[in-house]
Amino acid sequence: MKRSIIRKLAATALGLTLAASMSITSFAADLSSGVAKTSDTSVNINKTLTVKNPDLSSVDGPGMSYSYSISSVEPSAANGGTTVTDSDQHTGTVHAGPESGVTLATSSVTFPIGTAVNASTQGAKNPKTFTAATDLTKFTAPGIYRYKITETPNPADPTTVGVTDTGDRDRFLDVYIENGPTGLVVAGYTLHDRYNNKTDGFNGGSTGSGQPFTGAAEYVTKNIILEVEVGGNMGDKNNQFPFAGTVKDNGRSFYVKKGEAPKAQASDLAQGSNTGTSLSTTLAHTEKYYISGLSQVATVDYTETNNTPDAYSVSITGGTPSEASQVAQGSQKTMGVTDVTDSEHVKFTNVLDSVSPTGVAMRYGLPVILIALAAALLLMSKRQGSEQGI
């Protein structure tokens, strides 16, 4: 009998313990939606850079950084409201947090030049994390306390380094403080924008009240393909036409390869220079040269040299400008592309047609002579007939 009662009591206690544990877990998950808690007194906040390239799996970093500051803020309708209601319809009042109640353990993230970032056609996510830490000694009572975290980009205009970032620069961190067994404890965190949209960091801004986040930081990189096409019945399709190029992209490295598109391999990497990186190659008929992983603010110039004894007619398609002209032996044809806002396929078409020394194509020479001879004979025949009175 006693054992049976003890077993029942133990089972009841275990059930209550599990129920309480589940309740606490559910409550904490509800509070901390959108952010990842690292310990009882700290929380991770993300800044994500989305990187796009149609061919490469990684590119050089854009040279963009963000710094963050935190301060107490008075709750209002302009920063998420003065009350919060959880999934169980419990409503609590939000208070301005005590000064220095939450500080930033790390206050900046950077995506530097010289460090690769992941890329993909659809856009690869590159998150960086900084941490907010709570000092419980600054709090005197349980409650919900609000802080404002402000982001400052460097450079101030991200488009100057090829990054598009139109997100709202303010986020609001609500810290939930409760009574614990031996004092105050952190029950959870929520991070949200001014419209109370939950988020895990600075990954874009809201379009309006209750709207989803848009405008995340995006780094779109481009590729250029140079190609030669040789035409005309005298064009030498085996000749390797020399090309020289200069790439300026704020010192960023990029990828180059002749014959096939590079796949972000170290052997294809060209080291960037602030004054411009010089490139050279040779291209025969239908051969291609790839310059990949350039930012939208990159500039590229490339020049073809006619290394043959003949004057080719050269036209260029793609890029800016598109033009045609004759290029004599030893002359050069320059093609400049600025503001690489889209991937370009640039083709140099070199045409050389046959030229007859007499101005008459030789394959027509014999028929022309025969016709002329027949005409002469006919004329002589008429004259003879006239003289004889025929």
C-alpha positions as a Markdown table, in Angstrom:
| # | Residue | x | y | z |
|---|---|---|---|---|
| 1 | Met | 0.0 | 0.0 | 0.0 |
| 2 | Lys | 2.7 | 2.5 | 1.0 |
| 3 | Arg | 4.7 | 1.6 | -2.1 |
| 4 | Ser | 1.7 | 2.2 | -4.3 |
| 5 | Ile | 1.1 | 5.6 | -2.7 |
| 6 | Ile | 4.7 | 6.5 | -3.1 |
| 7 | Arg | 4.7 | 5.5 | -6.7 |
| 8 | Lys | 1.6 | 7.6 | -7.4 |
| 9 | Leu | 3.1 | 10.6 | -5.7 |
| 10 | Ala | 6.3 | 10.2 | -7.6 |
| 11 | Ala | 4.4 | 9.9 | -10.9 |
| 12 | Thr | 2.4 | 13.0 | -10.0 |
| 13 | Ala | 5.5 | 14.9 | -9.2 |
| 14 | Leu | 7.2 | 13.8 | -12.4 |
| 15 | Gly | 4.2 | 14.9 | -14.4 |
| 16 | Leu | 4.1 | 18.3 | -12.7 |
| 17 | Thr | 7.8 | 18.7 | -13.3 |
| 18 | Leu | 7.5 | 17.8 | -17.0 |
| 19 | Ala | 4.5 | 20.1 | -17.4 |
| 20 | Ala | 6.3 | 23.0 | -15.8 |
| 21 | Ser | 9.3 | 22.3 | -17.9 |
| 22 | Met | 7.2 | 22.3 | -21.1 |
| 23 | Ser | 5.4 | 25.5 | -19.9 |
| 24 | Ile | 8.7 | 27.3 | -19.3 |
| 25 | Thr | 10.2 | 26.2 | -22.6 |
| 26 | Ser | 7.0 | 27.3 | -24.4 |
| 27 | Phe | 7.0 | 30.6 | -22.6 |
| 28 | Ala | 10.7 | 31.2 | -23.4 |
| 29 | Ala | 10.3 | 30.3 | -27.0 |
| 30 | Asp | 7.3 | 32.6 | -27.3 |
| 31 | Leu | 9.3 | 35.5 | -25.8 |
| 32 | Ser | 12.5 | 35.0 | -27.8 |
| 33 | Ser | 10.9 | 34.5 | -31.2 |
| 34 | Gly | 13.2 | 35.9 | -33.9 |
| 35 | Val | 16.5 | 35.9 | -31.9 |
| 36 | Ala | 18.9 | 33.3 | -30.6 |
| 37 | Lys | 19.7 | 33.4 | -26.9 |
| 38 | Thr | 23.3 | 32.4 | -26.2 |
| 39 | Ser | 23.0 | 32.3 | -22.4 |
| 40 | Asp | 20.7 | 33.6 | -19.6 |
| 41 | Thr | 22.1 | 37.1 | -20.1 |
| 42 | Ser | 23.1 | 37.5 | -23.7 |
| 43 | Val | 21.5 | 37.3 | -27.2 |
| 44 | Asn | 22.9 | 37.1 | -30.7 |
| 45 | Ile | 21.8 | 39.6 | -33.3 |
| 46 | Asn | 22.5 | 39.1 | -37.0 |
| 47 | Lys | 23.5 | 41.3 | -40.0 |
| 48 | Thr | 23.1 | 39.3 | -43.2 |
| 49 | Leu | 24.6 | 40.2 | -46.6 |
| 50 | Thr | 23.1 | 38.4 | -49.6 |
| 51 | Val | 25.6 | 37.9 | -52.4 |
| 52 | Lys | 24.7 | 37.0 | -56.0 |
| 53 | Asn | 26.7 | 35.8 | -59.0 |
| 54 | Pro | 25.4 | 33.8 | -62.0 |
| 55 | Asp | 28.5 | 31.5 | -62.0 |
| 56 | Leu | 30.7 | 31.7 | -58.9 |
| 57 | Ser | 30.2 | 30.1 | -55.5 |
| 58 | Ser | 32.3 | 32.8 | -53.8 |
| 59 | Val | 33.6 | 36.3 | -54.5 |
| 60 | Asp | 35.7 | 38.9 | -52.7 |
| 61 | Gly | 34.1 | 40.8 | -49.9 |
| 62 | Pro | 32.6 | 44.3 | -50.8 |
| 63 | Gly | 34.5 | 46.3 | -48.2 |
| 64 | Met | 31.4 | 47.1 | -46.2 |
| 65 | Ser | 31.1 | 47.4 | -42.4 |
| 66 | Tyr | 28.3 | 48.3 | -39.9 |
| 67 | Ser | 28.6 | 49.6 | -36.4 |
| 68 | Tyr | 25.9 | 49.5 | -33.7 |
| 69 | Ser | 24.9 | 51.5 | -30.6 |
| 70 | Ile | 22.3 | 50.7 | -28.0 |
| 71 | Ser | 20.3 | 53.0 | -25.7 |
| 72 | Ser | 17.2 | 53.0 | -23.5 |
| 73 | Val | 14.0 | 54.1 | -25.2 |
| 74 | Glu | 10.6 | 55.1 | -24.0 |
| 75 | Pro | 8.0 | 52.7 | -25.4 |
| 76 | Ser | 5.5 | 54.2 | -27.8 |
| 77 | Ala | 3.4 | 53.5 | -30.9 |
| 78 | Ala | 6.4 | 54.6 | -33.0 |
| 79 | Asn | 8.6 | 51.7 | -31.8 |
| 80 | Gly | 6.3 | 48.7 | -31.3 |
| 81 | Gly | 3.7 | 49.9 | -28.8 |
| 82 | Thr | 3.5 | 50.2 | -25.0 |
| 83 | Thr | 2.2 | 46.7 | -24.3 |
| 84 | Val | 2.8 | 43.2 | -25.5 |
| 85 | Thr | 0.5 | 40.3 | -25.6 |
| 86 | Asp | 1.7 | 36.7 | -25.8 |
| 87 | Ser | 0.1 | 33.6 | -27.4 |
| 88 | Asp | -1.8 | 32.9 | -24.2 |
| 89 | Gln | -3.3 | 36.4 | -24.3 |
| 90 | His | -1.3 | 37.6 | -21.3 |
| 91 | Thr | -0.7 | 41.4 | -21.7 |
| 92 | Gly | 2.2 | 43.2 | -20.1 |
| 93 | Thr | 3.3 | 46.8 | -20.0 |
| 94 | Val | 6.7 | 47.7 | -21.5 |
| 95 | His | 9.0 | 50.1 | -19.7 |
| 96 | Ala | 12.1 | 52.0 | -20.8 |
| 97 | Gly | 15.1 | 49.9 | -19.8 |
| 98 | Pro | 17.6 | 51.2 | -17.2 |
| 99 | Glu | 20.7 | 52.9 | -18.7 |
| 100 | Ser | 23.4 | 50.3 | -19.3 |
| 101 | Gly | 21.0 | 47.5 | -18.5 |
| 102 | Val | 21.9 | 46.1 | -21.9 |
| 103 | Thr | 25.2 | 46.7 | -23.6 |
| 104 | Leu | 26.8 | 45.5 | -26.8 |
| 105 | Ala | 29.6 | 43.0 | -26.2 |
| 106 | Thr | 30.6 | 43.4 | -29.8 |
| 107 | Ser | 29.4 | 46.5 | -31.6 |
| 108 | Ser | 30.4 | 46.0 | -35.3 |
| 109 | Val | 30.4 | 43.6 | -38.2 |
| 110 | Thr | 32.4 | 43.8 | -41.4 |
| 111 | Phe | 32.6 | 42.2 | -44.8 |
| 112 | Pro | 36.1 | 43.2 | -45.8 |
| 113 | Ile | 37.9 | 43.2 | -49.1 |
| 114 | Gly | 40.3 | 40.3 | -49.0 |
| 115 | Thr | 37.9 | 37.9 | -47.3 |
| 116 | Ala | 35.6 | 35.7 | -49.5 |
| 117 | Val | 31.9 | 35.7 | -49.1 |
| 118 | Asn | 29.6 | 33.0 | -50.4 |
| 119 | Ala | 27.7 | 33.6 | -53.6 |
| 120 | Ser | 25.0 | 31.9 | -55.8 |
| 121 | Thr | 22.7 | 32.7 | -58.6 |
| 122 | Gln | 19.7 | 33.2 | -56.3 |
| 123 | Gly | 21.7 | 34.8 | -53.5 |
| 124 | Ala | 23.8 | 33.2 | -50.8 |
| 125 | Lys | 23.3 | 34.4 | -47.2 |
| 126 | Asn | 26.3 | 35.6 | -45.3 |
| 127 | Pro | 25.3 | 36.3 | -41.7 |
| 128 | Lys | 27.6 | 38.1 | -39.2 |
| 129 | Thr | 26.7 | 38.2 | -35.5 |
| 130 | Phe | 27.1 | 40.7 | -32.7 |
| 131 | Thr | 26.0 | 40.2 | -29.1 |
| 132 | Ala | 23.9 | 42.2 | -26.6 |
| 133 | Ala | 24.5 | 41.4 | -23.0 |
| 134 | Thr | 22.2 | 42.1 | -20.0 |
| 135 | Asp | 23.5 | 43.3 | -16.7 |
| 136 | Leu | 21.0 | 42.1 | -14.1 |
| 137 | Thr | 22.4 | 44.4 | -11.4 |
| 138 | Lys | 20.9 | 47.4 | -13.2 |
| 139 | Phe | 17.4 | 46.0 | -12.8 |
| 140 | Thr | 15.4 | 46.5 | -9.6 |
| 141 | Ala | 12.1 | 44.8 | -10.5 |
| 142 | Pro | 10.6 | 42.2 | -12.9 |
| 143 | Gly | 9.1 | 43.6 | -16.1 |
| 144 | Ile | 9.5 | 44.1 | -19.9 |
| 145 | Tyr | 12.2 | 46.6 | -20.8 |
| 146 | Arg | 12.8 | 48.2 | -24.2 |
| 147 | Tyr | 16.1 | 49.3 | -25.8 |
| 148 | Lys | 16.9 | 50.8 | -29.2 |
| 149 | Ile | 19.7 | 49.4 | -31.4 |
| 150 | Thr | 20.8 | 51.7 | -34.2 |
| 151 | Glu | 22.9 | 50.7 | -37.2 |
| 152 | Thr | 25.5 | 52.9 | -38.9 |
| 153 | Pro | 26.8 | 51.8 | -42.3 |
| 154 | Asn | 30.4 | 52.5 | -43.4 |
| 155 | Pro | 30.5 | 53.9 | -46.0 |
| 156 | Ala | 27.4 | 55.9 | -45.3 |
| 157 | Asp | 26.1 | 55.2 | -48.8 |
| 158 | Pro | 26.6 | 51.5 | -49.4 |
| 159 | Thr | 26.0 | 51.9 | -53.2 |
| 160 | Thr | 29.5 | 53.5 | -53.5 |
| 161 | Val | 31.0 | 50.0 | -52.9 |
| 162 | Gly | 28.3 | 48.2 | -54.9 |
| 163 | Val | 26.0 | 47.1 | -52.0 |
| 164 | Thr | 22.3 | 47.8 | -52.0 |
| 165 | Asp | 21.0 | 48.2 | -48.4 |
| 166 | Thr | 17.7 | 50.0 | -47.9 |
| 167 | Gly | 16.8 | 48.6 | -44.6 |
| 168 | Asp | 15.5 | 50.5 | -41.6 |
| 169 | Arg | 18.5 | 51.4 | -39.4 |
| 170 | Asp | 16.7 | 50.9 | -36.0 |
| 171 | Arg | 15.7 | 47.8 | -34.2 |
| 172 | Phe | 14.1 | 47.5 | -30.7 |
| 173 | Leu | 15.1 | 44.9 | -28.2 |
| 174 | Asp | 12.6 | 43.9 | -25.5 |
| 175 | Val | 14.1 | 42.2 | -22.4 |
| 176 | Tyr | 11.9 | 40.1 | -20.2 |
| 177 | Ile | 13.0 | 40.1 | -16.5 |
| 178 | Glu | 11.4 | 37.7 | -14.0 |
| 179 | Asn | 11.9 | 36.6 | -10.4 |
| 180 | Gly | 14.2 | 33.6 | -10.1 |
| 181 | Pro | 15.0 | 31.2 | -7.2 |
| 182 | Thr | 17.7 | 33.6 | -5.9 |
| 183 | Gly | 17.0 | 36.9 | -7.7 |
| 184 | Leu | 16.1 | 38.4 | -11.0 |
| 185 | Val | 16.7 | 36.4 | -14.2 |
| 186 | Val | 16.3 | 36.9 | -17.9 |
| 187 | Ala | 13.2 | 35.0 | -19.2 |
| 188 | Gly | 13.7 | 35.9 | -22.8 |
| 189 | Tyr | 14.2 | 38.5 | -25.6 |
| 190 | Thr | 12.4 | 39.8 | -28.6 |
| 191 | Leu | 13.8 | 41.9 | -31.4 |
| 192 | His | 11.5 | 43.8 | -33.6 |
| 193 | Asp | 11.2 | 46.8 | -35.9 |
| 194 | Arg | 9.1 | 50.0 | -35.4 |
| 195 | Tyr | 6.1 | 48.1 | -36.7 |
| 196 | Asn | 6.6 | 45.2 | -34.2 |
| 197 | Asn | 7.7 | 42.8 | -37.0 |
| 198 | Lys | 9.8 | 40.1 | -35.2 |
| 199 | Thr | 13.3 | 39.6 | -36.6 |
| 200 | Asp | 16.7 | 38.0 | -35.8 |
| 201 | Gly | 18.6 | 41.2 | -36.8 |
| 202 | Phe | 19.3 | 43.8 | -39.4 |
| 203 | Asn | 18.1 | 42.0 | -42.4 |
| 204 | Gly | 16.1 | 44.7 | -44.2 |
| 205 | Gly | 13.4 | 47.1 | -43.1 |
| 206 | Ser | 9.6 | 47.1 | -43.1 |
| 207 | Thr | 7.5 | 48.5 | -45.9 |
| 208 | Gly | 4.8 | 49.7 | -43.6 |
| 209 | Ser | 2.7 | 48.8 | -40.6 |
| 210 | Gly | 2.5 | 45.0 | -40.2 |
| 211 | Gln | 4.3 | 44.4 | -43.5 |
| 212 | Pro | 7.2 | 41.9 | -43.9 |
| 213 | Phe | 10.8 | 42.9 | -44.1 |
| 214 | Thr | 12.3 | 44.0 | -47.4 |
| 215 | Gly | 15.5 | 45.6 | -48.7 |
| 216 | Ala | 18.1 | 43.3 | -47.1 |
| 217 | Ala | 21.7 | 44.1 | -47.7 |
| 218 | Glu | 22.5 | 42.8 | -51.2 |
| 219 | Tyr | 25.8 | 42.5 | -53.1 |
| 220 | Val | 25.3 | 41.7 | -56.7 |
| 221 | Thr | 28.4 | 40.8 | -58.7 |
| 222 | Lys | 28.7 | 40.5 | -62.5 |
| 223 | Asn | 30.8 | 38.6 | -65.1 |
| 224 | Ile | 32.2 | 39.7 | -68.4 |
| 225 | Ile | 32.9 | 37.4 | -71.3 |
| 226 | Leu | 35.3 | 38.5 | -74.1 |
| 227 | Glu | 35.1 | 36.6 | -77.4 |
| 228 | Val | 36.7 | 36.8 | -80.8 |
| 229 | Glu | 34.9 | 35.8 | -84.0 |
| 230 | Val | 36.9 | 35.8 | -87.3 |
| 231 | Gly | 35.0 | 36.2 | -90.6 |
| 232 | Gly | 35.5 | 36.8 | -94.3 |
| 233 | Asn | 37.0 | 34.4 | -96.8 |
| 234 | Met | 40.6 | 35.6 | -95.9 |
| 235 | Gly | 40.2 | 35.8 | -92.2 |
| 236 | Asp | 42.8 | 33.7 | -90.3 |
| 237 | Lys | 40.8 | 31.7 | -87.7 |
| 238 | Asn | 44.0 | 30.3 | -86.2 |
| 239 | Asn | 45.6 | 33.6 | -85.4 |
| 240 | Gln | 45.8 | 34.5 | -81.7 |
| 241 | Phe | 44.8 | 38.2 | -81.5 |
| 242 | Pro | 46.4 | 39.9 | -78.4 |
| 243 | Phe | 44.1 | 41.5 | -75.8 |
| 244 | Ala | 45.1 | 43.7 | -72.9 |
| 245 | Gly | 42.8 | 44.9 | -70.2 |
| 246 | Thr | 42.6 | 47.0 | -67.0 |
| 247 | Val | 40.1 | 46.3 | -64.2 |
| 248 | Lys | 39.4 | 48.8 | -61.4 |
| 249 | Asp | 37.2 | 47.6 | -58.6 |
| 250 | Asn | 38.4 | 49.3 | -55.4 |
| 251 | Gly | 41.2 | 46.8 | -54.9 |
| 252 | Arg | 38.9 | 43.7 | -54.9 |
| 253 | Ser | 40.1 | 40.5 | -56.3 |
| 254 | Phe | 38.2 | 38.7 | -59.1 |
| 255 | Tyr | 38.5 | 35.6 | -61.2 |
| 256 | Val | 39.9 | 35.3 | -64.8 |
| 257 | Lys | 40.2 | 32.3 | -67.1 |
| 258 | Lys | 40.6 | 31.6 | -70.8 |
| 259 | Gly | 38.5 | 28.9 | -72.4 |
| 260 | Glu | 35.9 | 28.2 | -69.7 |
| 261 | Ala | 34.2 | 30.0 | -66.9 |
| 262 | Pro | 36.1 | 29.9 | -63.6 |
| 263 | Lys | 34.6 | 28.2 | -60.6 |
| 264 | Ala | 36.0 | 30.3 | -57.7 |
| 265 | Gln | 39.3 | 28.3 | -57.7 |
| 266 | Ala | 42.4 | 29.9 | -56.3 |
| 267 | Ser | 44.3 | 29.3 | -59.5 |
| 268 | Asp | 41.8 | 31.5 | -61.4 |
| 269 | Leu | 42.1 | 34.4 | -58.9 |
| 270 | Ala | 43.5 | 37.8 | -60.0 |
| 271 | Gln | 44.7 | 40.1 | -57.2 |
| 272 | Gly | 43.0 | 43.4 | -57.3 |
| 273 | Ser | 44.8 | 46.8 | -57.2 |
| 274 | Asn | 43.5 | 50.2 | -56.2 |
| 275 | Thr | 45.1 | 51.7 | -59.3 |
| 276 | Gly | 43.8 | 49.0 | -61.6 |
| 277 | Thr | 44.8 | 45.4 | -62.4 |
| 278 | Ser | 46.4 | 44.7 | -65.8 |
| 279 | Leu | 45.3 | 41.6 | -67.7 |
| 280 | Ser | 46.5 | 40.1 | -71.0 |
| 281 | Thr | 45.6 | 37.2 | -73.1 |
| 282 | Thr | 45.3 | 36.1 | -76.7 |
| 283 | Leu | 42.1 | 34.9 | -78.5 |
| 284 | Ala | 41.5 | 33.0 | -81.7 |
| 285 | His | 38.2 | 32.4 | -83.5 |
| 286 | Thr | 35.4 | 31.5 | -81.0 |
| 287 | Glu | 37.7 | 31.5 | -78.0 |
| 288 | Lys | 36.5 | 33.2 | -74.8 |
| 289 | Tyr | 38.1 | 35.0 | -71.9 |
| 290 | Tyr | 36.2 | 35.4 | -68.6 |
| 291 | Ile | 36.4 | 38.2 | -66.0 |
| 292 | Ser | 34.2 | 37.2 | -63.2 |
| 293 | Gly | 33.1 | 38.5 | -59.7 |
| 294 | Leu | 33.1 | 42.2 | -60.4 |
| 295 | Ser | 31.0 | 44.6 | -58.4 |
| 296 | Gln | 28.5 | 47.0 | -59.9 |
| 297 | Val | 30.9 | 49.9 | -59.5 |
| 298 | Ala | 33.8 | 48.2 | -61.3 |
| 299 | Thr | 35.2 | 49.6 | -64.5 |
| 300 | Val | 36.8 | 47.5 | -67.3 |
| 301 | Asp | 38.8 | 48.6 | -70.4 |
| 302 | Tyr | 40.1 | 46.1 | -72.9 |
| 303 | Thr | 42.1 | 46.5 | -76.1 |
| 304 | Glu | 42.5 | 44.2 | -79.1 |
| 305 | Thr | 45.7 | 44.5 | -81.2 |
| 306 | Asn | 45.8 | 43.4 | -84.8 |
| 307 | Asn | 49.1 | 41.5 | -85.0 |
| 308 | Thr | 48.6 | 40.4 | -88.7 |
| 309 | Pro | 49.9 | 42.1 | -91.9 |
| 310 | Asp | 46.3 | 42.7 | -93.1 |
| 311 | Ala | 43.7 | 45.4 | -92.3 |
| 312 | Tyr | 40.8 | 43.7 | -90.7 |
| 313 | Ser | 37.4 | 45.3 | -90.4 |
| 314 | Val | 36.5 | 45.1 | -86.7 |
| 315 | Ser | 33.1 | 45.5 | -85.0 |
| 316 | Ile | 32.2 | 45.1 | -81.4 |
| 317 | Thr | 28.9 | 44.0 | -79.9 |
| 318 | Gly | 28.0 | 44.2 | -76.2 |
| 319 | Gly | 29.3 | 46.7 | -73.7 |
| 320 | Thr | 29.7 | 50.4 | -74.4 |
| 321 | Pro | 30.0 | 51.6 | -77.1 |
| 322 | Ser | 29.3 | 49.4 | -80.1 |
| 323 | Glu | 31.2 | 50.5 | -83.2 |
| 324 | Ala | 33.0 | 49.3 | -86.4 |
| 325 | Ser | 36.2 | 50.4 | -88.2 |
| 326 | Gln | 39.2 | 49.1 | -90.0 |
| 327 | Val | 42.2 | 48.2 | -87.9 |
| 328 | Ala | 45.6 | 48.2 | -89.8 |
| 329 | Gln | 48.5 | 46.0 | -88.9 |
| 330 | Gly | 49.9 | 46.9 | -85.4 |
| 331 | Ser | 46.9 | 49.1 | -84.6 |
| 332 | Gln | 44.6 | 48.6 | -81.6 |
| 333 | Lys | 40.9 | 48.6 | -81.0 |
| 334 | Thr | 39.9 | 49.7 | -77.5 |
| 335 | Met | 36.6 | 48.9 | -75.8 |
| 336 | Gly | 35.7 | 50.6 | -72.6 |
| 337 | Val | 33.0 | 49.3 | -70.2 |
| 338 | Thr | 32.1 | 51.5 | -67.2 |
| 339 | Asp | 29.6 | 50.9 | -64.4 |
| 340 | Val | 29.3 | 47.1 | -64.8 |
| 341 | Thr | 25.7 | 46.9 | -63.8 |
| 342 | Asp | 25.0 | 43.7 | -65.7 |
| 343 | Ser | 26.9 | 40.7 | -67.0 |
| 344 | Glu | 28.2 | 41.4 | -70.5 |
| 345 | His | 29.1 | 39.2 | -73.4 |
| 346 | Val | 31.4 | 41.3 | -75.6 |
| 347 | Lys | 32.4 | 40.1 | -79.0 |
| 348 | Phe | 35.1 | 41.4 | -81.3 |
| 349 | Thr | 34.3 | 40.4 | -84.9 |
| 350 | Asn | 37.4 | 40.6 | -87.2 |
| 351 | Val | 36.6 | 40.3 | -90.9 |
| 352 | Leu | 39.0 | 40.1 | -93.8 |
| 353 | Asp | 37.6 | 39.6 | -97.4 |
| 354 | Ser | 39.6 | 38.6 | -100.5 |
| 355 | Val | 41.1 | 41.4 | -102.7 |
| 356 | Ser | 42.0 | 40.9 | -106.4 |
| 357 | Pro | 45.2 | 42.6 | -107.6 |
| 358 | Thr | 43.5 | 43.7 | -110.8 |
| 359 | Gly | 40.2 | 44.7 | -109.3 |
| 360 | Val | 38.5 | 41.8 | -111.0 |
| 361 | Ala | 37.9 | 38.5 | -109.1 |
| 362 | Met | 40.1 | 35.8 | -110.8 |
| 363 | Arg | 37.4 | 33.2 | -110.9 |
| 364 | Tyr | 35.5 | 35.4 | -113.3 |
| 365 | Gly | 38.6 | 36.1 | -115.5 |
| 366 | Leu | 38.3 | 33.3 | -118.1 |
| 367 | Pro | 34.5 | 33.8 | -118.9 |
| 368 | Val | 35.1 | 37.5 | -119.2 |
| 369 | Ile | 38.0 | 36.9 | -121.7 |
| 370 | Leu | 35.9 | 34.4 | -123.8 |
| 371 | Ile | 33.0 | 36.8 | -123.9 |
| 372 | Ala | 35.3 | 39.6 | -125.0 |
| 373 | Leu | 36.9 | 37.4 | -127.7 |
| 374 | Ala | 33.5 | 36.3 | -129.0 |
| 375 | Ala | 32.4 | 40.0 | -129.2 |
| 376 | Ala | 35.6 | 40.9 | -131.1 |
| 377 | Leu | 35.1 | 38.0 | -133.6 |
| 378 | Leu | 31.5 | 39.0 | -134.2 |
| 379 | Leu | 32.5 | 42.6 | -134.8 |
| 380 | Met | 35.2 | 41.5 | -137.3 |
| 381 | Ser | 32.7 | 39.2 | -139.0 |
| 382 | Lys | 30.3 | 42.1 | -139.5 |
| 383 | Arg | 33.0 | 44.4 | -140.9 |
| 384 | Gln | 34.0 | 41.7 | -143.4 |
| 385 | Gly | 30.5 | 41.2 | -144.5 |
| 386 | Ser | 30.0 | 44.9 | -145.0 |
| 387 | Glu | 33.1 | 45.2 | -147.1 |
| 388 | Gln | 32.0 | 42.4 | -149.3 |
| 389 | Gly | 28.5 | 43.8 | -149.7 |
| 390 | Ile | 26.9 | 41.0 | -147.8 |
